[in-house]
Amino acid sequence: MPQDQRAPEFVPQVVQEAIWLKIPYLWMQERVVHEEAAKSAEDAGIRVVMDRCPLKERMSAGWKKRG
Protein backbone atom coordinates (compact mmCIF):
# COMPACT_ATOMS: atom_id res chain seq x y z
CA MET A 1 0.00 0.00 0.00
CA PRO A 2 1.42 3.45 -0.89
CA GLN A 3 2.77 5.49 2.00
CA ASP A 4 0.24 8.28 1.49
CA GLN A 5 -2.67 5.88 1.87
CA ARG A 6 -4.23 4.63 5.09
CA ALA A 7 -4.71 0.90 5.55
CA PRO A 8 -8.32 -0.24 6.11
CA GLU A 9 -7.66 -1.08 9.77
CA PHE A 10 -7.19 2.64 10.49
CA VAL A 11 -10.57 3.66 9.01
CA PRO A 12 -12.59 3.27 12.26
CA GLN A 13 -10.42 5.88 14.00
CA VAL A 14 -10.67 8.21 10.98
CA VAL A 15 -14.46 7.80 11.04
CA GLN A 16 -14.62 8.58 14.77
CA GLU A 17 -12.62 11.77 14.17
CA ALA A 18 -14.88 12.71 11.23
CA ILE A 19 -17.96 12.21 13.44
CA TRP A 20 -16.42 14.30 16.22
CA LEU A 21 -15.49 17.07 13.77
CA LYS A 22 -18.92 16.89 12.09
CA ILE A 23 -17.36 16.40 8.65
CA PRO A 24 -20.16 15.86 6.10
CA TYR A 25 -18.25 13.68 3.60
CA LEU A 26 -15.58 11.00 3.88
CA TRP A 27 -13.69 9.70 0.84
CA MET A 28 -11.59 6.53 1.11
CA GLN A 29 -9.10 5.86 -1.67
CA GLU A 30 -8.84 2.75 -3.82
CA ARG A 31 -8.32 -0.46 -1.86
CA VAL A 32 -9.50 1.20 1.36
CA VAL A 33 -12.77 -0.42 2.44
CA HIS A 34 -14.22 -0.88 5.92
CA GLU A 35 -17.95 -1.60 5.78
CA GLU A 36 -18.56 -1.43 9.55
CA ALA A 37 -16.85 1.94 9.92
CA ALA A 38 -18.67 3.27 6.85
CA LYS A 39 -21.99 2.29 8.42
CA SER A 40 -21.06 4.14 11.61
CA ALA A 41 -20.24 7.22 9.56
CA GLU A 42 -23.47 6.99 7.57
CA ASP A 43 -25.48 6.51 10.78
CA ALA A 44 -23.91 9.79 11.98
CA GLY A 45 -25.03 11.56 8.80
CA ILE A 46 -21.71 11.42 6.93
CA ARG A 47 -21.82 10.54 3.23
CA VAL A 48 -19.15 7.91 2.50
CA VAL A 49 -17.30 6.99 -0.69
CA MET A 50 -15.05 3.92 -0.54
CA ASP A 51 -12.53 2.32 -2.87
CA ARG A 52 -12.58 5.16 -5.42
CA CYS A 53 -9.91 7.45 -6.89
CA PRO A 54 -10.85 11.14 -7.21
CA LEU A 55 -8.64 11.64 -10.27
CA LYS A 56 -10.08 8.61 -12.07
CA GLU A 57 -13.60 9.78 -11.24
CA ARG A 58 -12.88 13.25 -12.64
CA MET A 59 -11.26 11.84 -15.76
CA SER A 60 -14.19 9.52 -16.44
CA ALA A 61 -16.52 12.54 -16.11
CA GLY A 62 -14.68 14.27 -18.93
CA TRP A 63 -12.22 16.38 -16.97
CA LYS A 64 -8.91 16.88 -18.83
CA LYS A 65 -5.48 17.37 -17.29
CA ARG A 66 -3.68 20.57 -18.19
CA GLY A 67 -0.45 20.57 -20.11
N, C-alpha and C positions, 0 to 999 in steps of 0.2 A: 504494500500500500504506500503511495507517495507520502512524503513527510508532511505536506501541507494538508493532508486529509485525515480526519478523525476516524478511528476504527469504530465499528458498530457498538462495541461494548461501552463506549464513552457517551453514546447518545442519551441514555437516561439522565445523566447529569446535565447535559446541554439542555434537554427538555425542561428539567426542573428550573434551571436558570432562566430560560425563556418564559416560563410561567411566572416566575417571581418578578421578572422585568416587564411583564405584560406585552411581550413582543407578539404582534399579530400573525406573523408568517415565519415558518422554519423550513429551510431548504437543505436537504442532505444530498451530497454529491453522489456520483455513480458508485456503486458497490457499498453504499452506506444505507443499511436497512435495519430498522428495529421496530417491529410492528407494535409491541407492547408500549414502548415509549411514545410512538406516534399516536396511539390511542389516548394516552394520558394527555398529550398536547392538544389533540382534537377535543377531548372532553373539557379542556380548559379554554376552548374557543380559539385555539391557534390553528391556522390552516397549514397543513404539512405537505411537502413534496419530498419524495424519497427516490433515491437511485436515478437521479437525472442530472445532466450537465447543462448549466445555463448557456454556455456558448453553443452547444449543439442544438438546444431548443431555439435560440435566436437564429441560428443559421437555417434551420429547417423552416422557420417562419419567414424566410426571405431576406434576413438581415445580411448585409455584405461587409466584410472586413475592409478597412481602409488600406490603401497602399498597394 
